[in-house]
Amino acid sequence: MKTFVTTLIILTSFAVAKGDDNALSPEEKAAGWILLFDGKTFDGWKNDAGGPSKTPIEQGAINPHKAGGYMMVHERDWSDFVLALDFKISKGCNSGVFIRTFPLKARPGKDVGFNGLEIAIDDTTGAGFHDTGALYDLVKPSKNAMKPVGEWNHLEVTCDGPKIQVVVNGETVTRMNLDEWTAPNRRPDGSGHKFDIAYKDHPRHGYIGLQDHGAPCWYKNIKLLPLKPK
């Protein structure tokens, strides 16, 4: 497996490179990147209820708001990977990108979000547990690196074994080592969070989702680099 640092070098070299929207450059293709959204169709995407999106493609982007269900989900189950995408928020936006969501069937009394890890995307300026770049309610970002409402942002998420890393607009803002999270409802420092999960036992694979939490948020240039197993 490529090391975490090497993965980030690859990401910076290829996924951030500017080119046509919703397309892979020759360099990305050579490096093994996969395009998850073509900008024209919902091929490979469904809502978490298993149906098609009720919201059409807008601006060459997926808008999960009112698409049906809790989130729009890519059809494949991924393990270790680098995910890159661009997003743009609306005023008052509350959304998020889910990773390693498994299974897609919600537990009784819980939404399907409890089955994954969420990178928060919100119309805020802080750097708390619920602000853009946070691993929602688990790890605060070091800063809020998001651009203002209406501007496109670049998000990169690396899942490499137990290690999760979040980069917003080229700045590494959040890191998490799942092996350190040994108790439900508790962070490694002993403070509480809302999830009744010991994340060291959370599945190391699952689905990628784009959350609808009450306001439009647009996602495009959704690309993934699978990391080779050891």
N, C-alpha and C positions, 0 to 999 in steps of 0.2 A: 504494500500500500504506500502511496505517496505520503510523505509527511505532511502535517498540518501546514507548516510554513511553505513547503513546495506547492501545495494546493493553492495557497493564496497568491503566490507568484503567477501561477497559471491563470488564475482568475483575473488578476490585474492586467495581464498581458493580452487576454483575448476577450473576455466578456464585457469589459468596460469600453473596448474599442467601439467608436461610432461607425455606423453604417446604416443600411436600410432597416426600417422597423420590421420586426417579426421575421427576421431572416438571419441565417448563419453566414458569417464571413468564411472565406476559404481557410483562414487560420483556425477558426473555431471548429470547423468540420474536421480538420486534421488533428486537432487536440482531443476530439471525441465528444464535443458538446452535442446535445440533442435539443431541437426546437420543440417546445411543448405547446405552443399556440401559434397558428399561422396568420392571425390577424383578420381572417375572413370567415372562418367557420368555427364551430364548437367541437370539431373532431377531437376526440380524446378527453372531452370534458362533460361533466354532468353535475347536477346538484346532489347534495349528500342524500337526498331522498331517492336518487336513482333516475330522475327525470331530466329532460332537457331544460336549458335556461329559459325563463320567461322574459328575460331582458335581452334585447338584441345587442349585437356587437356595436360599440360606440367608439368612434375615433380610432378604429383599429385596435380596440382594447376590450377586455372583459370587465364589465361592471356587475359585480355580484348582487347589487342592491335590487331586491324584489325578484331575484332570479329563481326563487323557490328554495325552500330548505334553509339551513344555517350557513352553508358555504357552497361555492362552486369547487369541484374536486377534479383533479386529474386522475385518469383511469388507472394509472400504474402505481404499484406499491414500490417505494424506493427505500434503500437502506442508507448507505454512505454516499454523499454527493455534495456538489456545490450547486446551489440554486442562485440564478441571477435574474432580476426582473426590474422593470421600471414601473413606478406607481405615481398617481396624481390624486390628491384628495379634494373633496368639496368642503365648503364651510360647515363646521360642526361634525365633520366626519369621525366615525368610530368604525374601524375595520381592523383587519389583521391578516397575516399570512401564516397558515398552519403547516407544520411539518410533522412527519412521523405520526400521522393520525391513524390509529388502528385500535379496534375495528371501526367501520363507519356506522355501525349500529350503536346508538346512544344507550348508556346504562339507564335503568329506571330512575327518574327524578333528576337526571343530568342531561345537559345538552352534549352534542357530539364533540364539542370543544374540549371536554374533559379527557378525551381520548388522544389528544395530541399536544403539541407545544406551539404556542402562538407568539409570533413576533408582532407586537402591537403597532398599529398605524392609526394615529389620532390627530385631530386638529387641536393641538396643544403646543405649548412652548417649554414645558418643564422637562425634567429628566427623572421621572419617578417610575414606579412599577407599572403604570398604565400609559406611559407616553411612548411616542414613536421610537422604535429600536429596542424597547424592553422585551425580554421574554416575560410575557404578561403575568403579573403578580408574583413573579419568581426572582428575576434579576433586573435591576435598574440599568439603563444605559449610562455611560460615562458622561454623555451630553446628548442634547436633542439636535441632531444634524440635519433635520428635515428642512426643505425649502418651503416658502409660503404657499398658501392655498392657490391652486391653479397651475403650479409649476411641477414639472416632472422630476422625480427623484429616482435614484438608483439604489437598489437593495441587493445585497449579497449575503447568502446564508450558507455556511459550511457545516455539515454533519459528518463527523469523522470519528466513528466509534462513540465513546461517551462525550466527546467534545463538540460543543456547539459554539459557533462564532457568528456574529452579526455585524455587517458593515453597511453603513448608510452614507451615500454620497462620498465614498472613498475613505470614510473614517471608521475605524473599528470601535464600536460602541459597547458591545456586550459579549461576554464569554461565559460559558457554563460547562462544568464537568459533571455529567450525570452521576458518576460514581460517588460523588461527594454528598448526594442527596439521598440519605438512607432512611428517612422517616416520612410518613404522610403528614401533610399540613405543616411541615417545618423546613425552613431553610437551613443550610449548614451552620449558620451562626445562631440558630435556635429561635429566630423570629418566625412568626406564623404566616402562612399563606392559605389560599382558599381550596387548594386541590388535595383530595384525600389519596394521594399517590406518593409512593417512595420512588423517585425518578430513576434510581439505580436499577429498578426492576421494570421500568417502562420499556415497551418494545423498541428495539433499535431499527425499526423499519416502519413504513406506513405511507399514507397518502398526503399529497400537497393540497391545501385548500385555501381559497380566497373568501374571507368572511363577509357576510352581510350583517351589519349590526345597526342598520337604521339610516344610513346615508350613502350616497354614491361614492365610489372609489374606483379608479380605473387602473387596470394592469395590462401591460404589454411587454414585448421583448422577453418573454418567459422562456428561459433556457436552463438546461441542467447538464452538469458534467458528472457522470457516475464515477465514483472512486473504486478502484479495483480492490477486491478482497485480498487479505494477506495470503 
